[in-house]
Amino acid sequence: MTMGALAPPAASSAAGPDTVQQGLSALVRSDGLPAALAGVQDREGRTRTYTAGVGDLATGAKVPRDGQVRIGSNTKTFTAVVVLQLVGEGRIDLAAKADTYLPGLVRGEGIDGRRITVRQLLQHTSGLPDYEKDVEDDVLGRRYFEPRDLLDIALRHKADFAPGTKWKYSNTNYVLAGLIVQKVTGRPLAEEIDRRVVKRVGLRHTYFPTAGDVTIREPHPKGYHRDAADAPLRDVTEIDPSAAWAAGQMISTNSDLNRFFTALLAGRLLPPAQLTEMRTTVPLGKTGAGYGLGLMSRPLSCGGAYWGHGGDIAGYETRGGATDDGRAASAAVTSIPTDGETTKHLESVVDTALCR
């Protein structure tokens, strides 16, 4: 299945330099990132790919066009889609408590799975503490974690707030969502995502790494990490991503992410009722953005909004999404920025691509 030919960025219909290419080049030149790459899809499904920087600092190799990257928390949208498919099948109830599916598992100081709903898990309104800050980068690189290990780490902490009273991002929510999928289906989460999402919409370069798989299978730029703003970059391409699991373990390409979010908004993955639930958001402060059920809405500078997620994992940061009229853009850089301004520059590339 294809949604359009991949083409190099040279042939722009607009006069002057391509603004997306300019944005990627600035991320390398001015923000000091090793590489940046993007894919932009128009309303007809035609895709244009872009690269900037160096794909391998040791060898000077080029950035593979539309190369695979670790997509981090974009995985949450895939997990949420599977949960909502099961809701549509009558096998999961968004209003049901976590204990309905995982009896007795979610207990801690101020934490009770009998009070937390599935909807609150998907929307980050459960109050569950995030385990991520307790998993150091060097541990992430070498250790395999079972999902229950991650939950144990999180439950050492007290609740952040009472369920349903606030919004706070927590990877723990999606570990539980993944466990619920496995309990209900009797199958590994990775298999359900592959069968229900990846194969259904023809994502040929997207997968959930198996246990012990520390590599990126297809052509890819290497990922790097900087411990501090003035520290050297070190290669973290090969890591065990199991600490991210249902919250962030997957690998994909910019063009596959564009295809995924476009298919999702077009109703090819969820029935209308569940897609409406997914797109019902809570506001994220005064940013104009909103968080639905594993799906974010972000305002566009040219008016309207786009829907996507974004993700950070050692070596890579991704941003992107799609509009209701079929436009899509995804961009990635090969090191997590050490400051928020650089991330804003990456998000600006997506905005530029969708608004031109």
SULPEDA-V488180 format. One record per residue. RES is the residue in one letter. PSI is psi in degrees with one decimal (NA if undefined). Layout:
RES | PSI
RES | PSI
This chain:
M | 132.3
T | 152.3
M | 14.7
G | 152.1
A | 146.8
L | 131.1
A | 149.4
P | 161.5
P | 1.5
A | -40.6
A | 80.8
S | 138.0
S | -20.4
A | 151.6
A | 150.7
G | -179.2
P | 148.8
D | 123.1
T | -29.4
V | -45.0
Q | -40.2
Q | -41.7
G | -43.0
L | -42.6
S | -35.9
A | -34.4
L | -34.5
V | -49.8
R | -47.7
S | -35.3
D | -7.9
G | 23.5
L | 145.9
P | -43.4
A | 157.6
A | 145.0
L | 150.6
A | 157.9
G | 135.0
V | 129.0
Q | 130.6
D | -177.8
R | -25.2
E | 0.4
G | 5.4
R | 136.6
T | 136.4
R | 134.7
T | 151.8
Y | 150.6
T | 157.0
A | 151.9
G | -156.9
V | 133.1
G | -23.5
D | 111.4
L | -27.6
A | -37.1
T | -15.7
G | 13.8
A | 149.3
K | 160.2
V | 123.5
P | 132.3
R | 128.1
D | 39.7
G | 157.9
Q | 145.6
V | 160.0
R | 126.4
I | 3.5
G | -129.6
S | -5.0
N | -24.6
T | -33.1
K | -37.0
T | -40.5
F | -45.7
T | -44.5
A | -38.1
V | -45.1
V | -43.8
V | -45.9
L | -30.2
Q | -41.6
L | -30.4
V | -46.0
G | -28.0
E | -0.9
G | 16.9
R | -19.1
I | 144.6
D | 124.3
L | -28.8
A | -9.0
A | 154.0
K | 154.4
A | -35.3
D | -22.9
T | -36.6
Y | -28.0
L | 67.9
P | 128.0
G | -1.2
L | -33.9
V | 93.3
R | 140.1
G | -169.6
E | 109.9
G | 10.1
I | 126.2
D | 113.7
G | -11.6
R | -4.9
R | -4.4
I | 124.9
T | 163.3
V | -40.6
R | -42.9
Q | -32.9
L | -49.0
L | -26.4
Q | 3.4
H | 38.0
T | 20.3
S | -24.4
G | 3.3
L | 134.8
P | 150.8
D | 134.8
Y | -14.1
E | -40.0
K | -16.5
D | -2.3
V | 99.5
E | 153.2
D | -39.7
D | -30.7
V | -42.5
L | -36.6
G | -21.8
R | -14.5
R | 141.9
Y | 131.9
F | 133.3
E | 151.4
P | -38.0
R | -30.0
D | -43.6
L | -40.4
L | -40.8
D | -41.3
I | -45.2
A | -40.6
L | -0.5
R | -20.2
H | 155.7
K | 163.9
A | 146.2
D | -31.7
F | 170.1
A | 141.7
P | 134.0
G | 0.0
T | -19.4
K | 177.5
W | 131.3
K | 127.9
Y | 130.0
S | 120.8
N | -24.5
T | -36.2
N | -40.6
Y | -23.9
V | -44.0
L | -39.9
A | -41.9
G | -39.9
L | -36.4
I | -42.2
V | -47.0
Q | -38.4
K | -42.4
V | -39.5
T | -23.9
G | 17.1
R | 155.9
P | 143.4
L | -43.8
A | -40.2
E | -41.1
E | -41.1
I | -43.2
D | -45.9
R | -43.4
R | -22.8
V | -61.7
V | -52.3
K | -33.9
R | -37.1
V | 14.0
G | 46.1
L | 97.9
R | -11.4
H | 25.9
T | 132.7
Y | 163.4
F | 108.8
P | 140.4
T | 166.7
A | 129.0
G | -3.4
D | 102.6
V | -2.6
T | 171.0
I | 121.4
R | -37.5
E | 175.8
P | 135.6
H | 151.5
P | 147.4
K | 148.0
G | 144.9
Y | 157.0
H | 141.2
R | 120.4
D | -27.6
A | 167.4
A | -32.1
D | 9.0
A | 157.2
P | 157.5
L | 138.5
R | 147.2
D | 120.1
V | 29.7
T | -44.0
E | 107.2
I | 161.0
D | 110.8
P | 13.8
S | -22.7
A | -15.8
A | -33.1
W | -123.4
A | -15.4
A | -13.8
G | 26.1
Q | -13.9
M | 162.3
I | 140.0
S | -169.5
T | 164.2
N | -41.8
S | -35.3
D | -39.2
L | -40.6
N | -43.4
R | -40.7
F | -53.5
F | -34.6
T | -45.4
A | -39.5
L | -49.6
L | -26.8
A | -2.3
G | 19.0
R | -7.9
L | -22.6
L | 147.2
P | 157.8
P | -41.7
A | -42.2
Q | -33.9
L | -37.4
T | -42.4
E | -43.1
M | -34.4
R | 4.0
T | 112.2
T | 160.4
V | 143.8
P | 145.6
L | 83.7
G | -137.3
K | 24.9
T | -18.0
G | -8.5
A | 159.2
G | 153.4
Y | 121.4
G | -134.8
L | 84.5
G | 16.4
L | 132.2
M | 145.4
S | 130.1
R | 137.2
P | 149.8
L | 145.8
S | -23.0
C | 7.2
G | 151.8
G | -161.6
A | 165.3
Y | 159.3
W | 129.2
G | -145.2
H | -78.9
G | 161.5
G | 148.3
D | 134.2
I | 154.2
A | 119.1
G | -17.5
Y | 143.2
E | 134.9
T | 146.8
R | 149.4
G | -176.6
G | -165.7
A | 158.4
T | 165.7
D | -19.6
D | 12.1
G | 0.4
R | 149.3
A | 150.2
A | 137.0
S | 141.7
A | 148.7
A | 149.9
V | 159.0
T | 32.8
S | 139.0
I | 122.8
P | 146.7
T | -0.1
D | 153.4
G | -26.5
E | -38.4
T | -40.3
T | -38.7
K | -35.8
H | -39.2
L | -44.7
E | -32.3
S | -33.0
V | -42.0
V | -45.9
D | -44.9
T | -44.3
A | -37.9
L | -18.3
C | -11.1
R | NA
